[in-house]
C-alpha cells in the first residue's frame, strides 16, 4: 500500500503530539511516587473514563472481532459482551469500595483484606505473575496484531516477495513504536498516559468509523451488504443474529457455547479490563480519580463507551470483509489453517484494498494509537506492581520518594523489554490473537468468584484466594490435556475449570481458619462493605454505619446491563433500516436507563475522599 504526502503528514503529526504530551507532563510525573502511578489522585472522571476506554481498544481488538464474526457471526461478540454485568457491578457496587480502599494497585488490597505470611506471599506472587507473565503476554499479542496490520498494509508487497517467515520488517517497525511509547510513558507517568489515551481514542474511533463508511459504500450500502453475506453462506442470515439462531441445521454458534458465555463468564473469569469485582488497570484509573463520585462516573462512562459506542464500526468492516471474501468463514472453521489463512487479517486487508489517500494515513495512525495506548497502560500498570508490591513491600520498605521514582522508571523500561521479547516470539511464531485471548480467559477461569466474594463475606481468607489461583492453573492444564475434555470448545473447558476451582476453594475456606478478627475489623472500618456476609464482624463494630445500598447497587447493575444489551441491537437495527426493531430495543434501553437514573438519584451522597 503506497503512502502519499498527506498520509505521511498525518503519521508524523501524531507521533509528534504523543511525544509532546509526554514532555509536557515530565516534571509533574516526577514529583512523587503517587503522582507517577495515580496522577496524584486528581484525575476528573471524564479523563479517567476515556483512558479506560482507550486502553481496552487495542490494535488486536478490531482484528479479533473480525475473526469472531467469521466464526460465529455477530453473536461471536458475546465472548466479551457477556462481561457487561460484571462491568456494571464494578460501576455500582465496587468502584466506591476500591476508591475507599485508597490502594495503588489491586494486589495491594490483598494485605488489607488478609493477614500474615500467606497474604504476603499471595501479594508478592500475584504482583509478579500479573506484571511479568500476564502483562508480557498482553503486550505480545497487541504487538502481534500491530505487526499483522503492517504486513497487510504498508509492508504488503515486501511480505509477498520476501515471505512472512524470512522478513521481520513488521516487527522492526513495531519496535520503533514501542520505543516511542516507552519514551513518553517512562517520562510522563499516569498523567501523560491518560492524556495521550484521550487523543488516541478519538483518533482511533474516527479512523474506524471512516473505514466502516467506506467499506459499506463499497458493498453498495447496508442492504446490499446484508444480501451478499447471506448469499455467500448456507443459512448465511445467521451472520446478523444478535442472539444466535439455535434451530438451524448448522447453527453458527451452538446453544451450549452461548449459555456458557452468558451464564458463567461474568463471574468466573479474570481478564484485564473486565475483572469480576474490578481489578487491574481499571482499579488504577479509579485510584487516580478525585473521589468516589468521580470513580463511579468514570467507570460508568467506560462501560457505556466500551459496549455501546465502539463495536459497530468494527462489526460493519467485518461484514464487508465477509461480503468481499467468502473464504474467510472457511478459514475460521479450519482446525489447522495454513499460512495466510487467518480471517483476523481481513480488517487491515480492507484498509489496503479500499482506503483512499488520507484515510490510509489515518488508519495507520488509528492502529498505532490503539496499540500505543494499550502498551503505555501495560507499562505503567505493570511497573506499579513491580515497585509498589515487590520493591517497596519486600526489598526496600523505607525507600524515599526519589528512590521510588528511579525504581518506577526502571521498572517501566523492564516491563517494555519483557513485553518486547514475548512480542518477538509471537510475531515470529505466527501465534493467533484468538489463541492468546482464549488462553488468558481459560487460565483465569475460577478466580472471579473469590474476587467478588472477598468484599462481602468475612470468612474468605488468603488460602481461599491462593487455592483459586493455583486451582485455576491446575484445572486448566488438566482439562486441556485429559481425554475428551481436551477436544471440547474452549468455552466448555473454561466452565469446567471455573466450577471445579470454585468447589475446591470453597472447601479450603472451611478447612482453614478465618483471618484474625482485629484484621477483619480494620478492613471493615475502612471499606464499610454492605450485605449480610459481614454480620459477625458488624456486631463487633457497632459504631460503623454502612451505606446499606448493596441491593440497590445490584439492581442498578441489572438495569445498566439491560441498557447495554438493548442498545447494541438497537444501533444495529438503525444501521440496517429495521426501524420497528430499533424503536423497541432503544425504547427499552431508554426505559431501563430512566429507571437506573431514578435509582442512582436516590442513593445517599458519598462524601469525597481526599488524598
HUMONOR-V580671 format. One record per residue. RES is the residue in one small letter. SS is DSSP state (~ for helix, > for strand, _ for the rest). Layout:
# HUMONOR-V580671
RES&SS + RES&SS
This chain:
# HUMONOR-V580671
x&_ + x&_ + x&_ + x&_ + x&~ + x&~ + x&~ + x&~ + x&~ + x&~ + x&~ + x&~ + x&~ + x&~ + x&~ + x&~ + x&~ + x&~ + x&~ + x&~ + x&~ + x&~ + x&~ + x&~ + x&_ + x&~ + x&~ + x&~ + x&~ + x&_ + x&_ + x&_ + x&~ + x&~ + x&~ + x&~ + x&~ + x&~ + x&~ + x&~ + x&~ + x&_ + x&> + x&_ + x&~ + x&~ + x&~ + x&~ + x&~ + x&~ + x&~ + x&~ + x&~ + x&~ + x&~ + x&~ + x&_ + x&_ + x&_ + x&_ + x&~ + x&~ + x&~ + x&~ + x&~ + x&~ + x&~ + x&~ + x&~ + x&~ + x&~ + x&~ + x&~ + x&~ + x&~ + x&~ + x&~ + x&~ + x&~ + x&~ + x&~ + x&_ + x&_ + x&~ + x&~ + x&~ + x&~ + x&~ + x&~ + x&~ + x&~ + x&~ + x&~ + x&~ + x&~ + x&~ + x&~ + x&~ + x&~ + x&~ + x&~ + x&_ + x&_ + x&_ + x&_ + x&~ + x&~ + x&~ + x&~ + x&~ + x&~ + x&~ + x&~ + x&_ + x&_ + x&~ + x&~ + x&~ + x&~ + x&~ + x&~ + x&~ + x&~ + x&~ + x&~ + x&~ + x&~ + x&~ + x&~ + x&~ + x&~ + x&~ + x&~ + x&~ + x&~ + x&~ + x&~ + x&~ + x&~ + x&~ + x&~ + x&~ + x&~ + x&~ + x&~ + x&~ + x&~ + x&~ + x&~ + x&~ + x&~ + x&~ + x&_ + x&_ + x&_ + x&~ + x&~ + x&~ + x&~ + x&~ + x&~ + x&~ + x&_ + x&_ + x&_ + x&_ + x&_ + x&_ + x&~ + x&~ + x&~ + x&~ + x&~ + x&~ + x&~ + x&~ + x&~ + x&~ + x&~ + x&~ + x&~ + x&~ + x&~ + x&~ + x&~ + x&~ + x&~ + x&~ + x&~ + x&~ + x&~ + x&~ + x&~ + x&~ + x&~ + x&~ + x&~ + x&~ + x&~ + x&~ + x&~ + x&~ + x&~ + x&~ + x&~ + x&~ + x&~ + x&~ + x&~ + x&~ + x&~ + x&~ + x&~ + x&~ + x&~ + x&~ + x&~ + x&~ + x&_ + x&_ + x&_ + x&~ + x&~ + x&~ + x&~ + x&~ + x&~ + x&~ + x&~ + x&~ + x&~ + x&~ + x&_ + x&_ + x&_ + x&~ + x&~ + x&~ + x&~ + x&~ + x&_ + x&_ + x&_ + x&_ + x&_ + x&_ + x&_ + x&_ + x&_ + x&_ + x&_ + x&_ + x&_ + x&_ + x&~ + x&~ + x&~ + x&~ + x&~ + x&~ + x&~ + x&~ + x&~ + x&~ + x&~ + x&~ + x&~ + x&~ + x&> + x&_ + x&_ + x&_ + x&_ + x&_ + x&_ + x&_ + x&_ + x&_ + x&_ + x&~ + x&~ + x&~ + x&~ + x&~ + x&~ + x&~ + x&~ + x&~ + x&> + x&_ + x&_ + x&~ + x&~ + x&~ + x&~ + x&~ + x&~ + x&~ + x&~ + x&~ + x&~ + x&~ + x&~ + x&~ + x&~ + x&~ + x&~ + x&~ + x&~ + x&_ + x&~ + x&~ + x&~ + x&~ + x&~ + x&~ + x&~ + x&~ + x&~ + x&~ + x&~ + x&~ + x&~ + x&~ + x&_ + x&_ + x&~ + x&~ + x&~ + x&~ + x&~ + x&~ + x&~ + x&_ + x&_ + x&_ + x&_ + x&_ + x&_ + x&_ + x&_ + x&_ + x&~ + x&~ + x&~ + x&~ + x&~ + x&~ + x&~ + x&~ + x&~ + x&~ + x&~ + x&~ + x&_ + x&_ + x&_ + x&_ + x&~ + x&~ + x&~ + x&~ + x&~ + x&~ + x&~ + x&~ + x&~ + x&~ + x&~ + x&~ + x&~ + x&~ + x&~ + x&~ + x&~ + x&~ + x&~ + x&~ + x&~ + x&~ + x&~ + x&~ + x&~ + x&~ + x&~ + x&~ + x&~ + x&~ + x&~ + x&~ + x&~ + x&~ + x&~ + x&~ + x&~ + x&_ + x&_ + x&_ + x&_ + x&_ + x&~ + x&~ + x&~ + x&~ + x&~ + x&~ + x&~ + x&~ + x&~ + x&~ + x&~ + x&~ + x&~ + x&~ + x&~ + x&~ + x&~ + x&~ + x&~ + x&~ + x&~ + x&~ + x&~ + x&~ + x&~ + x&~ + x&~ + x&~ + x&_ + x&_ + x&_ + x&_ + x&~ + x&~ + x&~ + x&~ + x&~ + x&~ + x&~ + x&~ + x&~ + x&~ + x&~ + x&_ + x&> + x&_ + x&_ + x&~ + x&~ + x&~ + x&~ + x&~ + x&~ + x&_ + x&_ + x&_ + x&_ + x&_ + x&_ + x&_ + x&_ + x&~ + x&~ + x&~ + x&~ + x&~ + x&~ + x&~ + x&~ + x&~ + x&~ + x&~ + x&~ + x&~ + x&~ + x&~ + x&~ + x&~ + x&~ + x&~ + x&~ + x&_ + x&~ + x&~ + x&~ + x&~ + x&~ + x&_ + x&_ + x&~ + x&~ + x&~ + x&~ + x&~ + x&~ + x&~ + x&~ + x&~ + x&~ + x&~ + x&~ + x&~ + x&~ + x&~ + x&~ + x&~ + x&~ + x&~ + x&~ + x&~ + x&~ + x&_ + x&_ + x&_ + x&_ + x&_ + x&~ + x&~ + x&~ + x&~ + x&~ + x&~ + x&~ + x&~ + x&~ + x&~ + x&~ + x&_ + x&_ + x&_ + x&_ + x&~ + x&~ + x&~ + x&~ + x&~ + x&~ + x&~ + x&~ + x&~ + x&_ + x&_ + x&_ + x&_ + x&_ + x&_ + x&_ + x&_ + x&_ + x&~ + x&~ + x&~ + x&~ + x&~ + x&~ + x&~ + x&~ + x&~ + x&~ + x&~ + x&~ + x&~ + x&~ + x&~ + x&~ + x&~ + x&~ + x&~ + x&~ + x&~ + x&~ + x&~ + x&~ + x&~ + x&~ + x&_ + x&_ + x&_ + x&~ + x&~ + x&~ + x&~ + x&~ + x&~ + x&~ + x&~ + x&~ + x&~ + x&~ + x&~ + x&~ + x&~ + x&~ + x&~ + x&~ + x&~ + x&~ + x&~ + x&~ + x&~ + x&~ + x&~ + x&_ + x&_ + x&_ + x&_ + x&_ + x&_ + x&_ + x&_ + x&_
